[in-house]
Amino acid sequence: MTTIRILILTLFLAAGLFQQAFAQTAAKGSETAKAGFRNEAEIAAKFNNWQADQDARLWLAAMGFAPARVESVSATRPHGEKSDVEVTVKAGGVTSVKGISIKLVSNETGFNQIDKRWVATYAKVWKMPPNVAESLRYFVGEVAPSKPVRTAGRMYLNELTKDQQQAVIDFFAANKDMIASDLFEGDGGHAAEWFLVAYRASDKPLWAFRPAADAVKFFAEGPVVITRAGNLKIGRITMQRKGGDGGRETAKMLQFKINPALLIDRE
């Protein structure tokens, strides 16, 4: 860095404009973090240390809280909710609670689960037609196939009849925005209003901090199609059978996954 640039940076700091300039960038997308993020508890701790933690101050500014007006910040971790961290902020005499969904990624091609439930639960919440719900029960293996298939005990979507496949595609295409919103934000008292992706590369960690509605729009963008492997793509969201779990019944749950690293802007 040249002497002139150092002088300019010093003047910005002295004038109190440095944080504001970076907060505008944070609201748009990603920033280089000073240190890696190992887990949600560490991010909650950063919010609780907001007066000294530059990242937390940028996140608060992105949420619309001018650091100079913030009086107190308290971060907690609700259990089993869409929000991995809930931040209670008192600013200008007004107290607000903001839920944040956090995804920690270690590479650019990895996938993270954003939701998993039983087919019956999705069918009820999303008002799924009975024929679509039945097709998904074949897909996860809750109902045994009545014909030879490539994997014993369940059917991939491209093994269903053409009418069944089209019914699944039509339902998710017609309800894509509602479904994506539920997967990312949830509802009730612990809905996630914000979406934080922390890229945990060892040399230069990055993060992206966006309104959850922006994440919904980004990941839902694109067509609804059945993949060559027989799963469902809903824009940038993948729907598949959960699997694993040592063959327990929970392996038959429906799972939705994304690549959170796509949300991080890189130049």
C-alpha positions as CSV (number, residue, x, y, z in Angstrom):
1,M,0.0,0.0,0.0
2,T,1.4,3.4,-1.0
3,T,2.0,6.2,1.5
4,I,-0.9,8.2,-0.1
5,R,-3.3,5.3,0.3
6,I,-2.3,4.9,4.0
7,L,-2.9,8.6,4.5
8,I,-6.3,8.4,2.9
9,L,-7.3,5.4,5.0
10,T,-6.2,7.2,8.2
11,L,-8.3,10.2,7.3
12,F,-11.4,7.9,6.7
13,L,-10.9,6.3,10.1
14,A,-10.5,9.6,11.8
15,A,-13.7,10.9,10.2
16,G,-15.7,7.8,11.1
17,L,-16.6,7.1,7.5
18,F,-14.6,3.8,7.1
19,Q,-17.3,1.7,8.8
20,Q,-20.1,3.3,6.7
21,A,-18.3,2.7,3.5
22,F,-17.7,-1.0,4.3
23,A,-21.3,-1.4,5.6
24,Q,-22.6,-0.5,2.2
25,T,-20.4,-3.2,0.6
26,A,-21.5,-5.7,3.3
27,A,-25.2,-5.1,2.4
28,K,-24.5,-6.0,-1.2
29,G,-22.6,-9.2,-0.7
30,S,-19.3,-10.4,0.6
31,E,-16.3,-9.2,2.5
32,T,-13.0,-10.6,3.6
33,A,-13.2,-11.6,7.2
34,K,-10.3,-11.1,9.6
35,A,-10.6,-14.7,10.9
36,G,-12.3,-17.9,9.9
37,F,-15.7,-19.0,11.3
38,R,-15.8,-22.4,12.9
39,N,-19.4,-22.6,14.1
40,E,-22.6,-20.7,14.8
41,A,-21.5,-20.2,18.5
42,E,-18.5,-18.2,17.3
43,I,-20.7,-15.9,15.2
44,A,-23.1,-15.4,18.1
45,A,-20.1,-14.5,20.2
46,K,-19.0,-11.9,17.6
47,F,-22.4,-10.2,17.9
48,N,-22.1,-10.2,21.7
49,N,-18.7,-8.5,21.3
50,W,-20.1,-6.1,18.7
51,Q,-18.4,-3.0,20.2
52,A,-14.9,-4.4,19.4
53,D,-15.7,-6.8,16.5
54,Q,-15.6,-5.2,13.1
55,D,-17.5,-8.0,11.3
56,A,-20.4,-7.7,13.8
57,R,-20.6,-4.0,13.3
58,L,-20.7,-4.4,9.6
59,W,-23.5,-7.0,9.9
60,L,-25.5,-4.7,12.2
61,A,-25.1,-1.8,9.8
62,A,-26.3,-4.1,6.9
63,M,-29.4,-4.8,9.0
64,G,-30.0,-1.1,9.2
65,F,-28.6,-0.4,12.7
66,A,-26.1,2.5,12.6
67,P,-23.4,1.4,15.1
68,A,-23.3,4.9,16.6
69,R,-27.0,4.5,17.6
70,V,-26.7,0.9,18.9
71,E,-27.1,0.7,22.7
72,S,-26.9,-3.0,23.3
73,V,-26.7,-6.3,21.4
74,S,-27.5,-9.8,22.7
75,A,-27.2,-12.9,20.5
76,T,-28.7,-16.3,21.4
77,R,-29.0,-19.6,19.6
78,P,-32.5,-21.0,19.5
79,H,-32.8,-24.8,19.1
80,G,-34.5,-26.5,16.2
81,E,-35.5,-23.3,14.4
82,K,-34.7,-21.7,11.1
83,S,-32.7,-19.0,12.8
84,D,-29.3,-20.4,13.9
85,V,-28.7,-17.1,15.8
86,E,-31.2,-14.5,17.1
87,V,-29.9,-11.1,17.7
88,T,-31.7,-8.6,20.0
89,V,-30.6,-5.1,19.2
90,K,-31.6,-2.0,21.1
91,A,-30.9,1.2,19.1
92,G,-32.4,4.6,19.5
93,G,-34.6,3.4,22.3
94,V,-36.2,0.7,20.2
95,T,-35.6,-3.1,20.6
96,S,-35.6,-5.4,17.6
97,V,-35.1,-9.1,17.2
98,K,-33.5,-10.4,14.0
99,G,-33.2,-14.1,13.1
100,I,-30.2,-15.2,11.1
101,S,-29.8,-18.5,9.2
102,I,-26.1,-19.4,9.0
103,K,-24.4,-21.7,6.5
104,L,-20.7,-22.6,7.0
105,V,-18.9,-23.9,3.9
106,S,-15.3,-25.1,3.4
107,N,-15.2,-25.4,-0.4
108,E,-16.8,-23.8,-3.5
109,T,-18.7,-27.0,-4.6
110,G,-20.0,-28.4,-1.4
111,F,-23.7,-28.7,-0.6
112,N,-25.5,-27.9,2.7
113,Q,-28.9,-29.1,3.8
114,I,-31.4,-26.2,4.3
115,D,-34.4,-28.4,5.3
116,K,-35.6,-31.9,5.9
117,R,-39.0,-33.2,6.9
118,W,-41.3,-36.2,6.3
119,V,-43.3,-36.1,3.0
120,A,-46.5,-35.9,5.1
121,T,-45.4,-32.7,6.8
122,Y,-44.5,-31.0,3.5
123,A,-47.8,-32.2,2.0
124,K,-49.8,-30.6,4.8
125,V,-47.9,-27.3,5.0
126,W,-47.7,-26.8,1.2
127,K,-51.2,-28.2,0.5
128,M,-49.8,-30.8,-1.8
129,P,-52.2,-32.7,-4.1
130,P,-52.5,-36.4,-3.1
131,N,-51.1,-37.7,-6.3
132,V,-47.9,-35.6,-5.9
133,A,-47.5,-36.7,-2.2
134,E,-47.9,-40.3,-3.3
135,S,-45.2,-39.9,-5.9
136,L,-42.8,-38.4,-3.3
137,R,-43.5,-41.3,-1.0
138,Y,-42.3,-43.7,-3.8
139,F,-39.3,-41.4,-4.2
140,V,-38.2,-41.6,-0.6
141,G,-39.1,-45.3,-0.2
142,E,-42.1,-44.9,2.2
143,V,-44.1,-46.9,-0.4
144,A,-42.3,-49.9,-2.0
145,P,-42.2,-49.9,-5.8
146,S,-44.4,-52.3,-7.6
147,K,-42.0,-52.8,-10.5
148,P,-38.3,-53.5,-11.0
149,V,-36.2,-50.4,-10.2
150,R,-32.5,-49.6,-10.1
151,T,-32.4,-49.2,-6.3
152,A,-34.3,-51.7,-4.1
153,G,-37.0,-50.2,-1.9
154,R,-37.5,-46.8,-3.6
155,M,-38.0,-45.1,-7.0
156,Y,-36.2,-42.1,-8.5
157,L,-38.4,-39.5,-10.0
158,N,-37.4,-40.5,-13.5
159,E,-38.7,-44.0,-12.8
160,L,-42.2,-42.7,-12.2
161,T,-44.7,-42.6,-15.1
162,K,-44.6,-39.6,-17.3
163,D,-47.9,-38.3,-15.8
164,Q,-46.5,-38.6,-12.3
165,Q,-43.3,-36.8,-13.2
166,Q,-45.2,-34.0,-14.8
167,A,-47.5,-33.6,-11.8
168,V,-44.5,-33.3,-9.5
169,I,-42.8,-30.7,-11.8
170,D,-46.1,-28.7,-12.2
171,F,-46.7,-28.6,-8.5
172,F,-43.2,-27.3,-7.6
173,A,-43.1,-24.9,-10.5
174,A,-46.5,-23.4,-9.6
175,N,-45.5,-23.0,-5.9
176,K,-41.8,-22.4,-6.2
177,D,-41.7,-19.0,-4.5
178,M,-43.8,-20.2,-1.5
179,I,-41.8,-23.4,-1.2
180,A,-38.4,-21.6,-1.3
181,S,-39.5,-19.0,1.2
182,D,-40.6,-21.8,3.6
183,L,-37.3,-23.7,3.2
184,F,-35.1,-20.7,3.8
185,E,-37.1,-18.4,6.2
186,G,-39.6,-20.6,7.9
187,D,-42.4,-19.0,9.8
188,G,-43.6,-18.4,13.4
189,G,-41.6,-16.7,16.1
190,H,-38.1,-17.8,15.0
191,A,-38.2,-17.1,11.2
192,A,-34.9,-16.2,9.6
193,E,-34.9,-12.7,8.2
194,W,-31.2,-12.8,7.3
195,F,-28.9,-15.3,5.6
196,L,-25.2,-15.5,6.4
197,V,-22.8,-17.6,4.4
198,A,-19.3,-18.0,5.9
199,Y,-16.7,-19.5,3.6
200,R,-14.1,-21.2,5.8
201,A,-11.1,-21.4,3.5
202,S,-7.9,-21.4,5.5
203,D,-6.1,-18.6,3.7
204,K,-8.8,-16.0,3.0
205,P,-12.2,-16.6,4.6
206,L,-15.1,-14.7,3.0
207,W,-18.7,-14.1,4.1
208,A,-21.9,-13.0,2.5
209,F,-24.7,-11.4,4.5
210,R,-28.0,-10.9,2.7
211,P,-31.7,-10.5,3.6
212,A,-33.2,-14.0,3.5
213,A,-35.7,-12.8,0.9
214,D,-32.7,-12.1,-1.4
215,A,-31.3,-15.6,-0.8
216,V,-34.8,-17.1,-1.6
217,K,-34.9,-15.2,-4.9
218,F,-31.4,-16.2,-5.9
219,F,-31.7,-19.9,-5.1
220,A,-35.2,-20.2,-6.5
221,E,-34.2,-18.6,-9.8
222,G,-34.4,-21.1,-12.7
223,P,-36.6,-23.9,-14.0
224,V,-38.0,-26.9,-12.1
225,V,-36.6,-30.1,-13.7
226,I,-36.0,-33.7,-13.0
227,T,-32.2,-34.4,-13.1
228,R,-30.5,-37.2,-15.0
229,A,-29.9,-38.8,-11.6
230,G,-33.7,-38.8,-10.8
231,N,-33.8,-36.0,-8.2
232,L,-35.5,-32.6,-8.6
233,K,-33.9,-29.2,-9.2
234,I,-35.9,-26.2,-8.2
235,G,-33.8,-23.4,-9.6
236,R,-30.6,-23.8,-7.6
237,I,-32.2,-26.0,-4.9
238,T,-31.8,-29.8,-5.0
239,M,-34.6,-32.0,-3.6
240,Q,-33.5,-35.6,-2.8
241,R,-34.1,-38.5,-0.5
242,K,-32.2,-38.0,2.7
243,G,-30.6,-41.4,2.8
244,G,-27.8,-42.4,5.2
245,D,-28.7,-42.7,8.9
246,G,-27.6,-46.4,9.0
247,G,-30.7,-47.4,7.2
248,R,-33.1,-46.1,9.9
249,E,-36.5,-44.8,9.0
250,T,-35.3,-41.2,9.0
251,A,-33.3,-42.0,5.8
252,K,-36.7,-41.8,4.1
253,M,-37.2,-38.1,4.8
254,L,-37.2,-35.6,2.0
255,Q,-34.2,-33.3,2.0
256,F,-33.4,-30.0,0.3
257,K,-29.9,-28.8,-0.4
258,I,-28.0,-25.8,-1.8
259,N,-24.5,-24.7,-2.5
260,P,-24.3,-21.7,-0.2
261,A,-20.9,-20.6,-1.7
262,L,-22.8,-19.4,-4.8
263,L,-24.0,-16.5,-2.8
264,I,-20.5,-15.2,-2.2
265,D,-19.3,-12.6,-4.8
266,R,-15.7,-13.1,-5.9
267,E,-13.8,-10.6,-8.0
